Amino acid sequence: MSFSDIHTHILYGTDDGAKTREQMLKLLDTAYKNGVRLLCLTPHFHPGYFGDNRGATLHAFEALKKHCAENYPDLTLFLGNELFYTHDSISWMKQGLCLPMGSTRYVLVEFAIDASEDHIAEGIDRLLNIGYIPIIAHAERYKRLSTGRLWAIKQNGVLVQVNDEAFRFRAFDFALNKRVRALLAEDLVDFVSSDCHDEHKRPPDMTESYNYLVEKYGREKAERLCYGNAYKMLCRENGAEE
């Protein structure tokens, strides 16, 4: 089974993910070994936390593309950002400072963990109003966001991503696991991604969550969440061939 991973922090020197070029390449090698064949690099974007990391992002991405061309020609790469939503986010998007997913109008966006439903809905609406389609990053983390409100938000075309780590009881707390299962039960999830930051605590390995999905919901849904939906969004929107 091949995987698509649309939420990663592999690009070195850009955020709290990979720190060195060597670590970046090791994470990429691990992702490929674990079946990833479509990868979107999404460094955090929030100038207050990570400074102006645009130059570092492009530099690291070029190095990664070269490594892939030489070693993994069947691995497709895309570049984006994970936008941390604040009131200034709309200005960042309008100025082109924060990157959407590839050349699409989809943007990966995260909120503060304790954000209210109203704050999340307001941020989503503001992004939609300027022509972007939000993908809510690691939606299982927002404990104040009910499944009912999320369903209403999704009616505008908004997509939902959850983290592979939420499926692993050993690595994460029970509350997160309970919430991700609730989202799946309500058919609110569009993507499962690794949100990888390193080789150990948050590695680029989606195998365990994929196996869980196959067992619980069947292979068709598992393949859609772990590969097909991301391919449809990124490859078809960018005019690439499968």
Stockholm file with secondary structure:
# STOCKHOLM 1.0

chainA/1-242         MSFSDIHTHILYGTDDGAKTREQMLKLLDTAYKNGVRLLCLTPHFHPGYFGDNRGATLHAFEALKKHCAENYPDLTLFLGNELFYTHDSISWMKQGLCLPMGSTRYVLVEFAIDASEDHIAEGIDRLLNIGYIPIIAHAERYKRLSTGRLWAIKQNGVLVQVNDEAFRFRAFDFALNKRVRALLAEDLVDFVSSDCHDEHKRPPDMTESYNYLVEKYGREKAERLCYGNAYKMLCRENGAEE
#=GR chainA/1-242 SS CCEEECCBCCSTTSSSSCCSHHHHHHHHHHHHHTTEEEEEECCEECHHHHCSCHHHHHHHHHHHHHHHHHHCTTCEEEECCEEECCTTHHHHHHTTCSCCSTTSSEEEEECCTTCCHHHHHHHHHHHHHTTCEEEETTGGGCTTCCHHHHHHHHTTTCEEEEEGGGGCTTTSCHHHHHHHHHHHHTTCCCEEECCBCSSSSSCSCCHHHHHHHHHHHCHHHHHIIIIIHHHIIIIITTTCCC
#=GC SS_cons         CCEEECCBCCSTTSSSSCCSHHHHHHHHHHHHHTTEEEEEECCEECHHHHCSCHHHHHHHHHHHHHHHHHHCTTCEEEECCEEECCTTHHHHHHTTCSCCSTTSSEEEEECCTTCCHHHHHHHHHHHHHTTCEEEETTGGGCTTCCHHHHHHHHTTTCEEEEEGGGGCTTTSCHHHHHHHHHHHHTTCCCEEECCBCSSSSSCSCCHHHHHHHHHHHCHHHHHIIIIIHHHIIIIITTTCCC
//
